[in-house]
Amino acid sequence: MAPSTLHPLQLNPQTGEHYLRLPPPHQNIIITPLRPTDADAIAQNLNDIRVYDNLSNVPHPYTQKHAEEWIKRVRSRSDELLERLREGSDDEPKVVDGCPVMTLREVKGDGTDIFLGDLTIARSSFAEVVDPDERAHLRNENEARPNGDPGIVYMIGDYLVPSHHGRGIMTAAMRTLIIDWAVPRMDCRKIMLNVRKGNVASRRVFEKSGFKFKGIVEDHLELTVPGRVGSPKWSLEIFEWTYQE
Ligand SMILES: CC(C)(COP(=O)(O)OP(=O)(O)OC[C@H]1O[C@@H](n2cnc3c(N)ncnc32)[C@H](O)[C@@H]1OP(=O)(O)O)[C@@H](O)C(=O)NCCC(=O)NCCS
């Protein structure tokens, strides 16, 4: 059992790793922190056009070094969130602005698991806002809000290995992240997302998770990561989720 300050995270006593478990029929899938051993799987999947073609922040080609740097950053953020949560008590649990687990894994019958993808929540960067001054203003305002402020706007990024697409896994994971974690442990009240126009699978995941379609920003997002600069600007579909009692 994980201490109650970390609820609803569970603890794997063998590995010392915290995790969230998806509900049936996906109870063999857990969400854990990233591991240093994930670099190969990340590099393989982020070089797969079925995955990276809909992710704006992924350099191409995506190298082992990119994966290793990413893992370092994400693990340090994950440790920071766990540390903050442990400072809480039963009477005064800490509210944080992220989730310390983000890596989907399928647990096999023999207890080993395989990497399935990523699901990350963070304060919004307002990438869908067209005016750069307004975007910067919204970002700064959002960053300045204290944890738990109901005015904070969050965003979510996700991908799943192609072998597991279309089985309802990301929808189940999205609901687990929002309902089991973001609402009770982050006091999350609003999430804004943008999806590349035409990414039907992603759009469906958000619709099935309670997001409302808010409109399209045409020819807006310029890709700025190595190997993808100069690509045509993306049109974005905007989705919003707000907390309902
Ligand atoms: C988007 C993604 C995470 C979805 O994960 P998933 O586990 O396959 O999603 P689910 O199975 O929960 O739901 C997918 C839905 O899209 C539908 N769908 C998928 N491809 C479709 C297509 N080409 N046309 C119409 N519907 C499609 C599925 O039928 C399903 O909807 P349904 O339940 O109403 O039938 C996965 O496709 C992925 O990793 N894509 C690449 C990265 C990406 O796009 N990330 C999101 C960036 S915003």
The ligand as an ORCA input file, in Angstrom:
! r2SCAN-3c Opt
* xyz 0 1
  C      -4.948      9.042    -30.374
  C      -4.612      7.722    -29.695
  C      -3.880      8.002    -28.387
  C      -5.925      6.974    -29.420
  O      -5.690      5.870    -28.580
  P      -6.612      4.561    -28.636
  O      -6.398      3.761    -27.403
  O      -6.407      3.897    -29.947
  O      -8.071      5.231    -28.601
  P      -9.440      4.516    -28.279
  O      -9.372      3.086    -28.774
  O      -9.768      4.751    -26.860
  O     -10.449      5.371    -29.165
  C     -10.194      5.619    -30.536
  C     -11.476      5.994    -31.230
  O     -11.196      6.560    -32.495
  C     -11.836      5.816    -33.512
  N     -10.979      5.870    -34.696
  C      -9.664      5.578    -34.781
  N      -9.206      5.826    -36.023
  C     -10.264      6.289    -36.722
  C     -10.439      6.734    -38.051
  N      -9.431      6.770    -38.911
  N     -11.663      7.155    -38.409
  C     -12.701      7.137    -37.556
  N     -12.591      6.744    -36.274
  C     -11.382      6.322    -35.867
  C     -11.999      4.431    -32.935
  O     -13.020      3.717    -33.590
  C     -12.379      4.801    -31.500
  O     -13.695      5.345    -31.417
  P     -14.983      4.482    -30.988
  O     -14.695      3.949    -29.627
  O     -16.087      5.460    -31.035
  O     -15.101      3.377    -31.989
  C      -3.737      6.823    -30.628
  O      -4.408      6.664    -31.844
  C      -2.371      7.428    -30.885
  O      -1.443      7.208    -30.114
  N      -2.224      8.188    -31.995
  C      -0.952      8.821    -32.349
  C      -0.574      9.944    -31.398
  C      -1.696     10.942    -31.210
  O      -2.451     11.241    -32.119
  N      -1.804     11.492    -29.988
  C      -2.812     12.482    -29.645
  C      -2.319     13.838    -29.966
  S      -3.565     15.069    -29.673
*
